[in-house]
Amino acid sequence: MTADINLYPKILKLYGVYDYSPTDEDALPLFPESRQSDIEIAARRLLSRPLSIIPEPVFLAVTKMLKAALQKGHKKPLSADHLIERIIKGRSVPYKGLWFSRPRPLVLTHDVDLNACFENIEKVASIENRLGICSTWHFLTNGRYKLKRAILNDLAASGHEIGLHGVWHDIALGFRSPSFQTEMIKEGLHELAEYKPISFRAPGLAWTPLLSKILADCGLRADSSLKTYNSGWNIFRPMPVDDGRLWELPLTLQDDYLFKNLRLGEKDAKLLLLETLDETDKRQAPAVLNFHPSIIKDRLDWYKGMLERILDSGRWKILKVSDIIKQLDEAWREVQ
């Protein structure tokens, strides 16, 4: 997604740099155009529908193998975030960006992919409710589970936020035709209309710049499909799409990477998560964490302990997606 270089001074102001003048050398894209290889895109298109209907245990086994095979060779192209980091590091005085002061925002999300996710929503939500935390839950509207409105209503009544994860778990969504993507997003939003969703995460993190534009056109305000970890984009800071109609909130870390990709035990998973948050904190950037109820159901004590550790650190304030969007919108208006 090529950025108008004239946007860069405004973006830099968000992050504490007020004396920047763009040059042709700085004409980096707002987001990298492509991370996935042609082989991965073809595999996603070929396997997406079969994966959505095979039994869940088989689905989990196959996707585990696919992740291991396809994540090799991913690129880390340069983007606007890397330009910001370079400029900030080259300054002799401390910068004071949007989140200069602690606690910084930590957005807590849950993707509800499977029956095992939906069946364990209440266990995870009850922990958050007891800690006074509200999170954002991304749902499929025609996936493996039937949406039980009573559960969604309970989440909303407790202050949690309902977001969209797609119609079905289409791991090739961002690589399909514009008309198909638009149709799927509009259908999903229609099914969840009573909850006024503003947030989206692509199934399988199947993000493309085109998908961001379509999400904005459909009225969504936030996407969190770009991952910062492992073979991701290495982008930490939120970026505006279409001059702030939608905000990309980079995904800092999620549980399947810790427990499935890396096969970490709870102790090592805790250490890596805290190290990742430390790195994010150093960049004065917000964090976005994602936890699947199907994974956390067997680690509820670990999950509760992690949330308590984050809260007790004083570095972070746990928010919903809508909370950070309000902060970004206000800051964006101020730098116009």
N, C-alpha and C positions, 0 to 999 in steps of 0.2 A: 504494500500500500504506500504509494509515493506521497510524501507530505509536501504541502506548500511550504517552502523554506521560510516564508514570512510568518508561519505559525511558530517557528522555533523560538523567537524571543519571548512569546507568551508562555510557551511550555517551560522554558528555562526559568521564567519568573516564578512559576509554581514551585520550583525547587531551589529558589534562593539566589538566582543569578540575574541581576538587573542591568548589567552593562554589556550584554552580548549583542554583537552584530553578525548576522549570518554571512558566510562566504560560500563560494561554489564547492569548496572542499568539504563543507559540512552537509552537502545535499544527500544525506542518508535517508532511506525510507523510514516512515514512522514505525512500520513493522517489517521484518524480513518477509520477502515474498514467498519463500518456500522452505520448509524444513524436511518434509517427507520426500523420499525418493519416488521415482515413477513406479518402481516395483511395489512399494508400500501402498501407494494410492490404488494401484490395480488390485492388490490383495484385499484392501478394504472394500472396494466396490464389489468384488466377487463374493466375499464371505459375509458381508454385513447382514443380509437377510437370513441366510442359513443360521448364523450365530444367534439371531434373535429368537429362533424357535426351537433350537435343540435343547435337551434337558439342561437345567442349570449346572449340575456337576460337570457335564461334558463341556458346556460353555466356558466354565472357569478354567478347565484344563487346557482347552484349545487356545483361549485368549492369553493364557500364561506363556505358552510356547510362541505364539505370534509376537508378543511383546519382546521376548528375548531375541527373536530372529530379526524383527524389523527395526528395533531401536539402534542397531549398529549402523554406523556411517552417517548419522544425522549431522547436519551442518549447524553451525552457530553463526549465522550471518550478522553483520553489523546493523544497528538500527539507531533510532533517535536516542534510546536509553543509553547506549554506549557512548554517544556523543556527549550527553549530559554528564556521564561519569568522568569522561576524559577532561571536560572543562572544569568540573568541580575539583578534581584531583590536582589540576594545574594552578589552582588559586592559592594565594599566600594567606588569605584571611578565611576564617570559618564561614561557611555559608549557612543561611537560615531559611530553609525551605518551608513548605507547607506543614510538615510534621517535624519541625526542628525540636519542639518540646515533647518530652514524654508525659504521659503514656501515648504511644503511637497506636493507630488503629490495627486491630487484628480481626479480620473478617472470617467468621466460622461458617462453613457450608457443609452440606450433606447431599450427595448424589444418590437418588433412590433408583437403582438399576434393576434389581431382581426381587423376586418374592421374599427372599431372605432379608433383603433391605427393608421392604415394607413391613414385614412381620415384626421387626425389631425397632421400629421408630419410637415406640413409647418408652422402651428401655433407655434409649439414648437421650430422648427429650426429657425424661424425668430427672436425669443427672443434671442437665443444663438448667432445668427449672429450679432445682434445689440450690444451685449456685447463683441464681439470678442472671443467667445468661440467655440471650436470644440469638438464634442462628437462622440461616437461610437454607431451605430445603428445596432441591431441584427434582421435579417429578417428571416421569414419562406419562403421557395421557392414554396411550394404547399399547403398553408394554406387556411384560409377563404377569403383572399383577393388576387386579381391578382396583381402581381408585375408590377407596372408602372415604366418602366425604366427611364422615364423623371424625376420622383421624386428622384429616386436613383442617377441619373446623377447630378441633382441640388445639392443634399447633398454632393456628392463627389467634385463637382466644388467649393463648398463653404468651402472645407477643412475638412468636416466631414468624418468619416470612416464607411465603410460597413462591418458588421460582420454577422455571421450565427447563427440562433436560431433553426435550424432544417429544415426538409422538411415539416412536419406538426407538430402540437403542441402535441407531444407524451410525456406525463408526465411519461411514463415508459421507456423512451429511455435507460437510463443507466442500466436498469435491464434486458434488452433483450440480445439475443445471440450476441457474438462478431461479427459474420458475418453480422447480421442485422444492428448492430450499425455502422459497417464499411461502409456498403452499403448506409445507410442514410446520413452519413457524406460526403462521396464521391459524392453522388448525389447533395446534397446541395451546396457543393463547386463548382461543375461543373456549376450549374445554376448561381452562382455569380462570376464566374472566372474572368470576366472583371474588377471586383473591387478588386481583390487580397485580399480576406478576411484572416485575421490572428487570429480573435477573435471569441469565441463561448460562448454561455450560454445555458445550457440545459433547455428545456421547463419544467415548474414546478420544476425547480432546481433538476431534476432527475439525480443527480451526483453519480458516483461510481468511485473507483480507476481504474477499467477497462476502463471506458469511457475516463478518462484522457490519458491513454496509447494509446487508439485508436485515439484520437484527435492528439496526437503527431505523430503517425504513418502516419496520413493523411496530415501532413504538417502544421497544425495549431500551433500557437505560444502561445496562451493564452486561458485560460478558466476562467470563473467567475461564477461558479455554486455553490460554497461553501458559505453559508451565515454565518455571524458572530453573527447575532442577534437572539433573542427569543430562539427557540429550535434548533438552528444551531450548528455548530461545535465549535464556540468560538475561531476561528483562525483569526488572524489579519494580519500576515505577508505573503507576497508572498513566495511560495515554488517551487523549481525546480522539474520537472518531467523528468525522463530519463536524468539526468545530465544537465538539462537546455534546452532540446529540446522544452519543453513547460513549461509555468509558470502558476501556479494556483494563481489567484488574488481574494482573499476572498471578497465576496459581503458584504459591510458594512451595507447597509440599502436600502430598496426600498419602493416606494410609496404605494403599495397595503397593506403592513404591517401597515403603518401609518393610512391610510384612510379606509381600508376594514377590516383587522383583528382587529385592535384596535378601529376603528371608531372614530378617533380623529378629532377634529375641526382643522382649520388651525393654530390657535395659539399654541395649544398643540403639533401638529405635528412639528411645527417649533422648539419648545423647545426640544423635544425628538431628533430630527435630530441633533441639535447643541450639545446636551449632548453626543450623540454618536460620533460625530466628535471630541469632546474634549477628550473622552476616547481613540480614535484612535491616536490623536495627542500626548497624553502622552506616548504612546507606540512607538513613532517615526515610525509609520507605515503609509503607504499610505491608502487612503480611496477610495472605489468604491461605487458610488451611482447609482441606477437604477430608471428611471421614465418611466412609460407607457403613451404614448400620450392620450390614452382613459381615463386615470384618471386625467391627468394634464389639459386637455382641459377645464375643469370647474374651474380650479384653476391657470390660467395663471398669474395673478397678484402675487399670492403667490409664484409661481415658479420663476418668475423674481426677486421678493424680496429676495428669498432664495439665488439665484445665486449672487446677488449683495452683500448680507451679507457675503457670503463665500469669494468673491473676496476682499471685503473691509477689512476683518479680517487680511490679510497679512500672515495667517498661511498656506494657500493652493494655489496651482497653478493648475488650471483645465486643464486636459490633455485628449488625446485619449489613447486607449489601446496601440497603437504602440509606443507612446512616452515613456511610462513606461517600455515597453519591451526593448527598446533600453538602458535605464538606467540599467535594470537588467542584460542584456547580457554583457554590458561593465563591470559591477561590478563582475559578475560571472567569466569572463576571468581573472580579476585581482587577484582573490583568488585561482586560480588553483595552 
